Structure formats: C-alpha cells, structure tokens
Amino acid sequence: MRKIKVNINRPQASPEQIAGQQQFDQMLSMYKKAKYLFYAKVAAIITSIIAVAVVAGYLFLFNNQHSESNGAVNKLSPNDPYASTMVESQYFELDASKDTVIEGEKGTVIAIPAGAFLDEDGNVFKGKVQLEVAEASSPEELITSNLASDARYGIQKALFIKATSSGKELKFNSEKPVLAEVSDPSPEQPKEVLDGERNDKGEMTWTSRGPVKKYLVTIPLSELDFLPPYVEEIVKLNLPYRGYKQADKALLDSIYYSLDTYINANLSYQNKSVKVDTLPVTDESEGYYHECNCIRPSSIKTIKSSGFQNTFIATREFEKRLKLLFHVHGDGQTLLDIYLKHLDQDLWISDSLVAEALKGRELEKEFKAFAAQHLTNVKEAPVTAGLFTGYYAKRLKEIETELSRAQEKYTKQLLAEDKAAQKVRDDYSKLLTERFEYRLDKFGFNVSKNGWMAVAVILNELPRFDMKVKVANGNNYDHVHAYVVNPVVKSLFAMTSKDKLLFDGAYPEDPALIMYANQRAMLITVAYKGDQIYADTLSFQQQKVVDINVNLKSVTAAEWKGMLKDNSRYSKENRIELDLEVQRKFYKERLRLERLEKESRMIYDMLEFVCPCMRKYEFSSEAR
C-alpha cells in the first residue's frame, strides 16, 4: 500500500466561508466549481447507478445521526477471501485543526472541516490524522472487491474512509460533518442511500436508507460569470480605458452596469413615444424602435447581491441558463423573471415554464433539455425564498436609482468639461481677433469702423502670396504648430494643418498673413511628443510662392526658451508661448473627445450583444 500526501496546493475555504449551513457546499465549490456532482456528508460512501450504498465502514452520511460508526471499522477482515483483489487503499496525513480538501486517485473529493474528528473520550481531536481512503469506481474493482454482489442494486462506485491517529481509531464529529463528493455518471436516474455490513466471508449486506435528493451546490456569487456574451472581448479591444490597462472584473462589471441607462432610455422611448437623446438615430430610421425587453444590467446587479447567495441563482446550473437567456430576442427579462419568481421551487420547474414561453422559438429545445434534468434546489434554500419577488423588486429599484445617479453624475462631469473646453475656445477666438486687428492696425488699417469690406480693400493693396510649410514626419508627433513671426510689426500668425504634415491654412478669426513685398520674416515650428520638445527656426523672404520644408530637431526646454527670446517681448496676443498654452489645452481636449468617441462606439457595439433586440444606432462623439 502506498502513502499519499495531502494536496495542500488546492484552494482552501476560510472559517467564515464554512460557517453556517452552506459550509460544505462552499468548501467543495472552491475546489471544483464546474462539475455536475451529487454529494453526501460521510465517514465513507458507496454510490451506484440506482443505489447509494452505506455501511459502517462504508458510511454515506446525509445526517448527523449516522456520523459515528459502531465498533472498530476495517476495510476487510484478515480472513476475507477477497483480500488479494480488494481495491487498494490510499493514505493521507492531515491536521485535524485545519480545514482540508483532499482528492482521491479516482476523483473523489473530500472536504474535512476543522474539528471533524473526536477521540475515544468524545473530545474534539486537534492533532495529526491518518486518513485511509479506498475507491472502487470500475466494474472490475467492484467485482474483485465483492462490493456489487447484491442483485437488488446496480452499484457503480464505492468509497471507504477510516480516520486514525497513532493507530487509534477516531470517530466522526456530528457537529462538524465531513462531506465527500463523487461524480454522477447518470444524473437523470434516481439514487438510493444504502447502509451495509461486510462479514468475515467478504459478503456485503445492504440496507436501503431511502432515495437521494440531489441538491444544487452554491458557490460565491462573486465567482459566477453573469455577463452577456462578448462583453469582455469588446472591452479588451478598447483598452486602455479610463486608466485601466487590463479588463479586470471590476471594470467589466462597471461598464456593463452603466449600460442600464441606455437600455432604460430605449424602453422609455417605446413606452412614451418620445425621442431619447442618449440613443440618437439616423434620419432614415428616426422614430423606429423594436419592441425590446432584454435582460437589464440592473437586474443582474440585483441578483448578484448577497440576498441571493443561498438560492439556485448562486449555482453553475443557473449560470448556464442565464448565458442562453442573453441570446433571447425581445423578452429575455421576462424569462429571467420566471426564475426569480420561483426561487422556492426546484429549478426544473422554472426550466419548464421558460421552455413553454419559448415554444416554437430557437432556444425551446435547450430549455426543454434543462427541464428534463429535473434539477432540484439548493439544500439550504431559505423557506422564505418565495417572498424574494418583493425583495427583488425593492432591491432592483434601489440599484436602478444608484445607476441612474451615477450616470447623472458622469453626465454633469462631461457637461462641465464641455463648458470648460468651450471657454478655452471662446477665449482663443477673442485672442485671434485681437491679433488680427493688431496686424491690420500696424499695416495702416483703421479698425474703428465695422465691416470686412474695408479689410478686403486694404489687403488688395498688399502683395498676395501662397505659403506652404511641410513638416517631415509630422504625424509622428503628438501635436505640431507653425508660426510666422513678423519682426517689422512684431506680430504673430498661426498656421493650421489637417494632418500635422502640411501647414497651409489659417484660423477664421485671423484669416490673412500680411507682409510687405520682399519682406523677411521668421518661421518657428515646434512639436511635442510626450514632454520632449522638437523645434526649428528659419528666416524666409516674402515672394509669390513660399514653400518651406522643415526638419524638426530635439531641443531642451532651455534651448526652446532661447528661441523665443525675441518673441517673448511682443504684446500678449502675439507671444508664441501664450499661444502654445492654449494649443496644449486643445490637444488635451482632442484626446478627451477621441476617448469619448471610442467609449461611445464600444458601448453601442456592446449593446448589440447585451440587448440583441436593440438596433444599431448611428452616433458621434457628441452623443454620450
């Protein structure tokens, strides 16, 4: 026989998590979350296709009255004729004062809470424990161990457990029962619990203890995936997002829950026939909305609250059903509500009602298959679970209000940012106007009169010329700016570009670069990439066509300040550094608008999966 060490690398439940009536379900769920299993509190267990066998040494405990064995327990007697072919034992060593989860070679999982064993005087044992485990899981093992000889039962699996310390047998503590979990190869077939005894001849006598009710196992709601399809994938495609570089659970939940206001807006439009600004439409489709009652994020946030932890909502089985409900077109919320209204009944009842509601539709077959599994409820489902409909409605209203307020807060923040950006634009427009008037005045134009016709007259008297500035690799920089400095009149003219490569435009408020014939001026070009400055200055002469190629060079802050030394003495509206302060604000605002447009596109892309019955809306960065 081989000694096997306890697997200490498996995740262990904390004392808080095993407290109360859900302690064993939660311990096991931390060990194996995704398997479909039936279980029992045990000292040792036997399971079968149509029977679950239990004896002194093979004890399959579902209640505490069977948690102690009578007399010494051994896997077989010294004279047992099947000793040479008996299934081999495994040995585990564990600390009785700590919660422990072990797994046998054949897949049986045993959850042992601290204080699960008693010594011969009935005191809680806290020392080292040697645990003997024997698993018979194949027909050959059952036959050669003579565990399946009773013709009344088709026994498929058997488990033997014995706890000792320094050779002395320990008893099982009824107040801290052990839970064993074995896979169920035939979940559709009913089970029975059997008690049994093995005599010196190796014969097993089985006694039925009644049918096994297979309960659902809850796991922490925080570990369940209640997100619609592709939410995580869409978020990952749009990273980074508001400072997040990874799509962690908090970010995914936050984004998904924020969609509730968009869906509510759509429902409000349908019900009240009013236009909703948060969901702008194209001219071709304005006023056309599908009837849509998809699962709302506020509902999901509600059922993930602690009040639903001890219901079938907190199970992998419900998680599978919810994933399909997200694909239902039009009435996913109505179908989800069926489950929420029947929390006090077995899961298969809700499955049947949903299947009936889907009659003739795409997912009817899947939910009929769910109903055919005849899944029950969680073992410790609250007796008052039937009252959860009222609790759900109250909690849903609270969460809807919470999400609505969060959206209102965010909207106010955006409006404040918009207002601040508009002020920057207004102030800069005023500065450009002052700059243009200054230049006109220096060229002898009296600006005391209104009307742009006078401007055209004076401009016609000056030589006209075309000027283009080409910046090499301009699109590699964050932002690029080109200025013409006129040293004769000490004025500044800001050129504009659509692509950071070619500068040949002007702001509407300062539309014309005015120079005397053959006058010399200075071109100052500057670009930024992060905090690094790139700049170049060169002198040019006015002529009919001015075509300049610029190659920017990296400069220090001190060098850049030196380049602006003469310009720093100009009037306020003609200083480059003051103009650049505004340009930096424009750059940040451009990044903000790009981010908002990216977020808007992500949200609307996501809505197609979160709420399939909502059509694709056209929108711009103004719609958010």
VONU-129678 format. One record per residue (C-alpha): residue number from 1; x, y, z; residue in three letters. Coordinates in steps of 0.05 Angstrom, whole numbers, plus 5000, padded with zeros to 4 digits. Layout:
resi;xx;yy;zz;resn
NUM;X;Y;Z;ALA
...
This chain:
resi;xx;yy;zz;resn
1;5000;5000;5000;MET
2;5025;5069;4983;ARG
3;5026;5132;5025;LYS
4;4998;5194;4991;ILE
5;5008;5265;5018;LYS
6;4950;5314;5023;VAL
7;4948;5363;4965;ASN
8;4959;5428;5002;ILE
9;4961;5470;4938;ASN
10;4886;5465;4928;ARG
11;4847;5529;4948;PRO
12;4822;5523;5019;GLN
13;4759;5554;5048;ALA
14;4765;5604;5105;SER
15;4729;5592;5172;PRO
16;4679;5646;5152;GLU
17;4663;5611;5087;GLN
18;4648;5544;5120;ILE
19;4606;5576;5174;ALA
20;4532;5560;5175;GLY
21;4492;5511;5135;GLN
22;4527;5525;5070;GLN
23;4597;5510;5095;GLN
24;4608;5444;5059;PHE
25;4578;5465;4993;ASP
26;4623;5526;4992;GLN
27;4686;5487;5011;MET
28;4675;5440;4953;LEU
29;4657;5495;4905;SER
30;4724;5527;4917;MET
31;4756;5461;4899;TYR
32;4715;5441;4838;LYS
33;4668;5493;4811;LYS
34;4647;5470;4742;ALA
35;4629;5396;4753;LYS
36;4559;5369;4759;TYR
37;4561;5327;4823;LEU
38;4519;5297;4877;PHE
39;4546;5293;4948;TYR
40;4536;5269;5019;ALA
41;4564;5281;5088;LYS
42;4605;5220;5101;VAL
43;4652;5177;5140;ALA
44;4656;5132;5079;ALA
45;4609;5124;5020;ILE
46;4584;5076;4967;ILE
47;4547;5102;4906;THR
48;4512;5065;4850;SER
49;4472;5077;4787;ILE
50;4406;5061;4822;ILE
51;4432;5058;4893;ALA
52;4479;5094;4940;VAL
53;4507;5043;4989;ALA
54;4526;5059;5061;VAL
55;4554;5014;5115;VAL
56;4594;5020;5180;ALA
57;4659;5024;5143;GLY
58;4624;5046;5080;TYR
59;4581;5100;5111;LEU
60;4546;5150;5065;PHE
61;4521;5202;5115;LEU
62;4466;5252;5098;PHE
63;4451;5269;5170;ASN
64;4488;5272;5235;ASN
65;4455;5211;5267;GLN
66;4498;5167;5223;HIS
67;4562;5206;5234;SER
68;4592;5157;5284;GLU
69;4609;5084;5269;SER
70;4593;5028;5318;ASN
71;4656;4990;5339;GLY
72;4721;4983;5301;ALA
73;4718;4996;5227;VAL
74;4763;4960;5177;ASN
75;4761;4954;5102;LYS
76;4761;4878;5107;LEU
77;4776;4823;5157;SER
78;4842;4784;5159;PRO
79;4806;4723;5131;ASN
80;4769;4759;5076;ASP
81;4773;4716;5013;PRO
82;4777;4779;4971;TYR
83;4836;4808;5008;ALA
84;4885;4798;4949;SER
85;4838;4830;4899;THR
86;4808;4884;4944;MET
87;4814;4955;4917;VAL
88;4878;4987;4942;GLU
89;4878;5039;4997;SER
90;4907;5109;4994;GLN
91;4934;5144;5056;TYR
92;4931;5218;5071;PHE
93;4961;5255;5130;GLU
94;4926;5319;5153;LEU
95;4920;5368;5211;ASP
96;4853;5359;5246;ALA
97;4854;5432;5269;SER
98;4852;5459;5198;LYS
99;4802;5458;5141;ASP
100;4826;5408;5089;THR
101;4804;5386;5020;VAL
102;4834;5322;4991;ILE
103;4823;5286;4925;GLU
104;4829;5211;4915;GLY
105;4862;5180;4854;GLU
106;4794;5162;4825;LYS
107;4768;5233;4832;GLY
108;4730;5231;4898;THR
109;4736;5298;4934;VAL
110;4731;5300;5009;ILE
111;4721;5365;5048;ALA
112;4742;5360;5121;ILE
113;4727;5419;5166;PRO
114;4770;5434;5227;ALA
115;4745;5394;5287;GLY
116;4714;5339;5245;ALA
117;4743;5283;5289;PHE
118;4732;5260;5361;LEU
119;4779;5219;5405;ASP
120;4757;5158;5444;GLU
121;4731;5202;5501;ASP
122;4688;5243;5454;GLY
123;4733;5305;5455;ASN
124;4749;5344;5392;VAL
125;4815;5318;5365;PHE
126;4865;5371;5342;LYS
127;4927;5331;5323;GLY
128;4953;5295;5263;LYS
129;4905;5247;5228;VAL
130;4920;5189;5182;GLN
131;4863;5180;5134;LEU
132;4853;5115;5096;GLU
133;4813;5121;5032;VAL
134;4794;5066;4983;ALA
135;4756;5080;4919;GLU
136;4723;5027;4875;ALA
137;4699;5061;4812;SER
138;4702;5010;4756;SER
139;4660;4946;4747;PRO
140;4724;4905;4754;GLU
141;4742;4936;4821;GLU
142;4672;4928;4847;LEU
143;4670;4855;4827;ILE
144;4740;4835;4851;THR
145;4726;4871;4917;SER
146;4658;4837;4921;ASN
147;4621;4903;4931;LEU
148;4568;4894;4878;ALA
149;4542;4824;4892;SER
150;4473;4846;4916;ASP
151;4428;4835;4856;ALA
152;4378;4887;4881;ARG
153;4425;4944;4866;TYR
154;4469;4964;4808;GLY
155;4526;4992;4848;ILE
156;4575;5032;4807;GLN
157;4622;5066;4856;LYS
158;4645;5053;4927;ALA
159;4686;5092;4977;LEU
160;4717;5071;5043;PHE
161;4744;5122;5094;ILE
162;4777;5109;5161;LYS
163;4810;5161;5207;ALA
164;4862;5142;5258;THR
165;4917;5176;5300;SER
166;4977;5135;5324;SER
167;4938;5072;5307;GLY
168;4877;5092;5348;LYS
169;4812;5099;5310;GLU
170;4778;5167;5311;LEU
171;4704;5180;5308;LYS
172;4669;5230;5264;PHE
173;4642;5293;5297;ASN
174;4567;5301;5282;SER
175;4573;5376;5293;GLU
176;4629;5382;5241;LYS
177;4609;5331;5189;PRO
178;4655;5312;5131;VAL
179;4630;5320;5060;LEU
180;4650;5274;5003;ALA
181;4634;5288;4931;GLU
182;4635;5238;4874;VAL
183;4618;5247;4801;SER
184;4549;5224;4779;ASP
185;4553;5189;4711;PRO
186;4478;5183;4705;SER
187;4446;5247;4733;PRO
188;4379;5231;4701;GLU
189;4370;5168;4742;GLN
190;4345;5167;4815;PRO
191;4391;5144;4871;LYS
192;4382;5107;4937;GLU
193;4424;5110;5000;VAL
194;4445;5042;5028;LEU
195;4475;5021;5094;ASP
196;4516;4958;5092;GLY
197;4559;4910;5131;GLU
198;4616;4865;5110;ARG
199;4627;4798;5145;ASN
200;4688;4753;5151;ASP
201;4669;4718;5087;LYS
202;4674;4783;5049;GLY
203;4599;4787;5037;GLU
204;4563;4854;5036;MET
205;4494;4864;5064;THR
206;4459;4927;5040;TRP
207;4400;4962;5072;THR
208;4364;5019;5038;SER
209;4360;5086;5072;ARG
210;4315;5118;5021;GLY
211;4324;5159;4958;PRO
212;4379;5210;4949;VAL
213;4356;5281;4933;LYS
214;4410;5313;4892;LYS
215;4417;5385;4913;TYR
216;4449;5441;4875;LEU
217;4514;5468;4903;VAL
218;4522;5542;4913;THR
219;4586;5580;4902;ILE
220;4602;5652;4919;PRO
221;4563;5698;4873;LEU
222;4626;5739;4861;SER
223;4656;5679;4825;GLU
224;4598;5669;4777;LEU
225;4601;5698;4707;ASP
226;4535;5735;4695;PHE
227;4560;5778;4638;LEU
228;4529;5774;4568;PRO
229;4570;5745;4511;PRO
230;4628;5785;4482;TYR
231;4628;5839;4536;VAL
232;4698;5821;4559;GLU
233;4723;5814;4488;GLU
234;4697;5883;4467;ILE
235;4727;5916;4529;VAL
236;4794;5884;4515;LYS
237;4793;5911;4444;LEU
238;4784;5981;4473;ASN
239;4838;5981;4526;LEU
240;4866;6023;4556;PRO
241;4801;6050;4584;TYR
242;4797;6107;4635;ARG
243;4864;6088;4664;GLY
244;4852;6012;4663;TYR
245;4902;5972;4624;LYS
246;4870;5904;4639;GLN
247;4798;5883;4635;ALA
248;4791;5861;4707;ASP
249;4725;5841;4738;LYS
250;4711;5909;4770;ALA
251;4719;5944;4703;LEU
252;4676;5894;4665;LEU
253;4620;5899;4717;ASP
254;4624;5975;4718;SER
255;4618;5982;4643;ILE
256;4563;5930;4637;TYR
257;4521;5961;4693;TYR
258;4529;6030;4661;SER
259;4491;6005;4600;LEU
260;4427;6003;4641;ASP
261;4412;6076;4629;THR
262;4418;6066;4553;TYR
263;4370;6007;4555;ILE
264;4322;6043;4600;ASN
265;4323;6103;4553;ALA
266;4303;6057;4496;ASN
267;4247;6027;4536;LEU
268;4224;6096;4556;SER
269;4222;6117;4483;TYR
270;4179;6057;4466;GLN
271;4131;6068;4524;ASN
272;4124;6144;4518;LYS
273;4138;6155;4444;SER
274;4189;6210;4458;VAL
275;4257;6219;4428;LYS
276;4315;6199;4472;VAL
277;4379;6239;4464;ASP
278;4423;6184;4493;THR
279;4405;6140;4434;LEU
280;4410;6184;4372;PRO
281;4383;6156;4307;VAL
282;4396;6169;4234;THR
283;4347;6207;4191;ASP
284;4327;6143;4155;GLU
285;4309;6105;4218;SER
286;4285;6161;4264;GLU
287;4225;6140;4306;GLY
288;4233;6066;4293;TYR
289;4246;6022;4353;TYR
290;4238;5947;4362;HIS
291;4196;5922;4419;GLU
292;4251;5905;4467;CYS
293;4252;5876;4537;ASN
294;4322;5848;4542;CYS
295;4356;5829;4607;ILE
296;4374;5894;4642;ARG
297;4442;5903;4675;PRO
298;4407;5929;4738;SER
299;4372;5861;4744;SER
300;4439;5825;4741;ILE
301;4470;5872;4792;LYS
302;4410;5859;4837;THR
303;4413;5783;4835;ILE
304;4488;5785;4849;LYS
305;4474;5817;4917;SER
306;4483;5776;4979;SER
307;4409;5764;4989;GLY
308;4410;5712;4933;PHE
309;4472;5674;4957;GLN
310;4432;5616;4986;ASN
311;4386;5607;4925;THR
312;4395;5570;4860;PHE
313;4416;5636;4830;ILE
314;4485;5624;4861;ALA
315;4498;5559;4822;THR
316;4534;5539;4759;ARG
317;4469;5509;4734;GLU
318;4434;5576;4735;PHE
319;4495;5609;4704;GLU
320;4488;5563;4643;LYS
321;4415;5582;4635;ARG
322;4428;5656;4642;LEU
323;4481;5653;4587;LYS
324;4428;5627;4540;LEU
325;4376;5677;4562;LEU
326;4422;5733;4539;PHE
327;4411;5708;4468;HIS
328;4335;5711;4471;VAL
329;4309;5766;4426;HIS
330;4258;5813;4456;GLY
331;4237;5784;4523;ASP
332;4299;5759;4560;GLY
333;4279;5799;4622;GLN
334;4211;5766;4623;THR
335;4243;5697;4622;LEU
336;4293;5716;4676;LEU
337;4236;5739;4719;ASP
338;4206;5669;4715;ILE
339;4266;5642;4753;TYR
340;4264;5698;4803;LEU
341;4190;5685;4818;LYS
342;4202;5611;4833;HIS
343;4264;5612;4877;LEU
344;4227;5569;4929;ASP
345;4214;5514;4878;GLN
346;4260;5465;4842;ASP
347;4300;5493;4784;LEU
348;4268;5446;4733;TRP
349;4200;5478;4745;ILE
350;4227;5545;4721;SER
351;4262;5509;4664;ASP
352;4195;5480;4642;SER
353;4160;5548;4646;LEU
354;4214;5581;4605;VAL
355;4213;5525;4553;ALA
356;4137;5535;4547;GLU
357;4147;5610;4538;ALA
358;4197;5596;4483;LEU
359;4151;5547;4447;LYS
360;4166;5548;4373;GLY
361;4228;5591;4382;ARG
362;4302;5578;4374;GLU
363;4321;5561;4446;LEU
364;4259;5519;4464;GLU
365;4298;5454;4455;LYS
366;4354;5475;4501;GLU
367;4308;5494;4558;PHE
368;4267;5430;4549;LYS
369;4333;5392;4558;ALA
370;4346;5432;4622;PHE
371;4277;5414;4648;ALA
372;4289;5341;4633;ALA
373;4348;5341;4681;GLN
374;4298;5351;4738;HIS
375;4348;5392;4778;LEU
376;4324;5409;4848;THR
377;4342;5468;4891;ASN
378;4399;5484;4937;VAL
379;4396;5445;5001;LYS
380;4392;5503;5048;GLU
381;4347;5547;5005;ALA
382;4310;5596;5051;PRO
383;4240;5575;5069;VAL
384;4220;5647;5053;THR
385;4250;5644;4983;ALA
386;4181;5652;4955;GLY
387;4180;5722;4983;LEU
388;4242;5742;4944;PHE
389;4199;5772;4888;THR
390;4183;5830;4934;GLY
391;4256;5835;4957;TYR
392;4280;5833;4885;TYR
393;4232;5889;4864;ALA
394;4254;5933;4922;LYS
395;4328;5920;4911;ARG
396;4321;5929;4836;LEU
397;4291;5998;4847;LYS
398;4349;6017;4893;GLU
399;4400;5994;4842;ILE
400;4365;6029;4784;GLU
401;4367;6093;4825;THR
402;4440;6082;4842;GLU
403;4459;6070;4769;LEU
404;4417;6129;4746;SER
405;4451;6175;4796;ARG
406;4520;6150;4774;ALA
407;4502;6165;4702;GLN
408;4475;6234;4721;GLU
409;4540;6249;4758;LYS
410;4581;6227;4698;TYR
411;4537;6269;4651;THR
412;4547;6330;4695;LYS
413;4622;6318;4694;GLN
414;4621;6316;4618;LEU
415;4579;6379;4614;LEU
416;4628;6414;4660;ALA
417;4686;6391;4616;GLU
418;4649;6414;4554;ASP
419;4636;6481;4585;LYS
420;4709;6489;4605;ALA
421;4731;6470;4534;ALA
422;4683;6519;4503;GLN
423;4711;6575;4547;LYS
424;4781;6559;4522;VAL
425;4755;6562;4450;ARG
426;4719;6628;4462;ASP
427;4779;6659;4496;ASP
428;4825;6637;4440;TYR
429;4777;6663;4388;SER
430;4780;6731;4422;LYS
431;4856;6728;4424;LEU
432;4859;6712;4349;LEU
433;4813;6770;4334;THR
434;4857;6817;4375;GLU
435;4918;6790;4339;ARG
436;4887;6803;4270;PHE
437;4864;6873;4289;GLU
438;4934;6888;4316;TYR
439;4965;6867;4250;ARG
440;4916;6907;4208;LEU
441;4928;6968;4251;ASP
442;5003;6961;4242;LYS
443;4993;6959;4167;PHE
444;4954;7024;4169;GLY
445;4883;6999;4170;PHE
446;4837;7037;4217;ASN
447;4798;6984;4255;VAL
448;4750;7033;4287;SER
449;4699;7020;4231;LYS
450;4657;6957;4224;ASN
451;4653;6915;4162;GLY
452;4700;6867;4127;TRP
453;4696;6902;4060;MET
454;4746;6954;4086;ALA
455;4793;6897;4104;VAL
456;4789;6869;4034;ALA
457;4807;6937;4005;VAL
458;4870;6945;4046;ILE
459;4891;6873;4033;LEU
460;4884;6882;3959;ASN
461;4935;6937;3963;GLU
462;4987;6888;3992;LEU
463;5023;6834;3951;PRO
464;4987;6767;3952;ARG
465;5027;6703;3961;PHE
466;5017;6630;3976;ASP
467;5055;6597;4034;MET
468;5062;6523;4050;LYS
469;5102;6491;4105;VAL
470;5117;6417;4102;LYS
471;5139;6383;4166;VAL
472;5178;6319;4157;ALA
473;5147;6261;4197;ASN
474;5097;6309;4228;GLY
475;5047;6254;4241;ASN
476;5097;6221;4289;ASN
477;5087;6276;4340;TYR
478;5030;6288;4388;ASP
479;5018;6358;4363;HIS
480;5055;6405;4316;VAL
481;5050;6481;4308;HIS
482;5077;6530;4256;ALA
483;5082;6605;4268;TYR
484;5103;6663;4224;VAL
485;5136;6718;4265;VAL
486;5138;6787;4231;ASN
487;5195;6826;4264;PRO
488;5176;6890;4228;VAL
489;5109;6898;4261;VAL
490;5122;6848;4317;LYS
491;5062;6806;4301;SER
492;5047;6732;4302;LEU
493;5009;6689;4253;PHE
494;4989;6617;4269;ALA
495;4984;6569;4210;MET
496;4938;6509;4213;THR
497;4942;6438;4187;SER
498;4895;6379;4178;LYS
499;4947;6325;4184;ASP
500;5008;6355;4221;LYS
501;5047;6347;4156;LEU
502;5024;6405;4113;LEU
503;5010;6474;4142;PHE
504;4973;6518;4092;ASP
505;4912;6543;4129;GLY
506;4890;6596;4179;ALA
507;4840;6606;4235;TYR
508;4775;6642;4213;PRO
509;4787;6696;4265;GLU
510;4857;6710;4238;ASP
511;4850;6693;4164;PRO
512;4906;6730;4128;ALA
513;4981;6732;4134;LEU
514;5000;6804;4116;ILE
515;5071;6822;4095;MET
516;5106;6875;4054;TYR
517;5135;6857;3987;ALA
518;5202;6820;3995;ASN
519;5199;6828;4069;GLN
520;5237;6778;4112;ARG
521;5203;6741;4168;ALA
522;5216;6683;4215;MET
523;5183;6614;4213;LEU
524;5183;6579;4281;ILE
525;5158;6507;4281;THR
526;5150;6466;4345;VAL
527;5125;6396;4360;ALA
528;5114;6354;4423;TYR
529;5119;6280;4436;LYS
530;5103;6270;4509;GLY
531;5146;6320;4546;ASP
532;5200;6324;4493;GLN
533;5204;6387;4451;ILE
534;5224;6387;4377;TYR
535;5234;6454;4342;ALA
536;5265;6491;4284;ASP
537;5271;6564;4264;THR
538;5288;6593;4197;LEU
539;5285;6660;4161;SER
540;5248;6667;4095;PHE
541;5232;6724;4046;GLN
542;5162;6742;4022;GLN
543;5151;6723;3949;GLN
544;5094;6698;3905;LYS
545;5103;6626;3928;VAL
546;5136;6608;3994;VAL
547;5147;6533;4001;ASP
548;5187;6511;4062;ILE
549;5208;6442;4085;ASN
550;5220;6434;4159;VAL
551;5261;6381;4195;ASN
552;5250;6386;4269;LEU
553;5305;6373;4319;LYS
554;5302;6353;4392;SER
555;5315;6412;4438;VAL
556;5318;6424;4513;THR
557;5269;6468;4549;ALA
558;5325;6519;4558;ALA
559;5342;6518;4483;GLU
560;5269;6527;4466;TRP
561;5263;6586;4513;LYS
562;5323;6617;4478;GLY
563;5290;6610;4410;MET
564;5231;6651;4437;LEU
565;5273;6704;4470;LYS
566;5256;6760;4420;ASP
567;5183;6738;4413;ASN
568;5173;6739;4488;SER
569;5178;6815;4486;ARG
570;5118;6821;4438;TYR
571;5049;6841;4460;SER
572;5009;6788;4496;LYS
573;4967;6767;4437;GLU
574;5030;6758;4394;ASN
575;5070;6713;4440;ARG
576;5082;6641;4418;ILE
577;5087;6613;4489;GLU
578;5019;6640;4507;LEU
579;4990;6612;4443;ASP
580;5021;6544;4459;LEU
581;4988;6543;4527;GLU
582;4921;6544;4491;VAL
583;4945;6493;4440;GLN
584;4963;6445;4496;ARG
585;4893;6452;4523;LYS
586;4865;6440;4454;PHE
587;4908;6377;4449;TYR
588;4881;6350;4515;LYS
589;4811;6366;4493;GLU
590;4822;6330;4428;ARG
591;4846;6269;4467;LEU
592;4784;6274;4511;ARG
593;4737;6276;4452;LEU
594;4773;6218;4419;GLU
595;4767;6178;4483;ARG
596;4693;6194;4489;LEU
597;4680;6174;4417;GLU
598;4718;6109;4428;LYS
599;4678;6096;4491;GLU
600;4613;6111;4455;SER
601;4630;6063;4399;ARG
602;4648;6010;4449;MET
603;4582;6020;4486;ILE
604;4540;6016;4424;TYR
605;4578;5956;4398;ASP
606;4566;5923;4465;MET
607;4492;5939;4466;LEU
608;4483;5893;4406;GLU
609;4503;5834;4449;PHE
610;4476;5858;4516;VAL
611;4409;5874;4486;CYS
612;4402;5838;4418;PRO
613;4334;5868;4404;CYS
614;4363;5938;4401;MET
615;4383;5961;4332;ARG
616;4450;5992;4314;LYS
617;4448;6067;4325;TYR
618;4489;6118;4287;GLU
619;4524;6166;4334;PHE
620;4581;6215;4341;SER
621;4626;6240;4396;SER
622;4571;6289;4413;GLU
623;4526;6231;4435;ALA
624;4548;6202;4500;ARG
